Amino acid sequence: MIYLVKSFKEDKDTTCNNNPPLSEEGVEFGKRLKLRNNAIVFDVCYTSFKLKDFGSALIIVGDKLIVERTHSLDNAKKEEIIKFIKSLPIDASILIVASDEVISIIKDNFDCIMLK
């Protein structure tokens, strides 16, 4: 099963160019989301190379899993995202943390669960 999480709120600090880290509000939201979904055991976690996506994933999985980063989730190229999702094992519990655009493409093309 594929579980989806939209990356949490980013910091508004403009010195980070186009790759800002999580804001304090985003970190707090992530902690609440983790508590609500604590019973789910993930086999693997994928995210993009964006700091807010990676940070969001780390809050959810902690030190239970290695968060695997992939450029396939860095942008909203539909064909690349679909190819990546099709390459994943069908018998695993997979967490994907990505931007709104990437999550929308996955939701529209695959059977998955959105964690809120």
Buried (B, 14 or more C-beta within 10 A) or exposed (E): BBBBBBBBBBBEEEEEEEEBBBBEEBBBBBEEBBEEBEEBEBEBBBBBEBBBBBBBBBBBBEEEBEBEBBEBBBBBBBEBBBEBBEEBEEEEBBBBBBBEEBBBBBBEEBEBEEBE
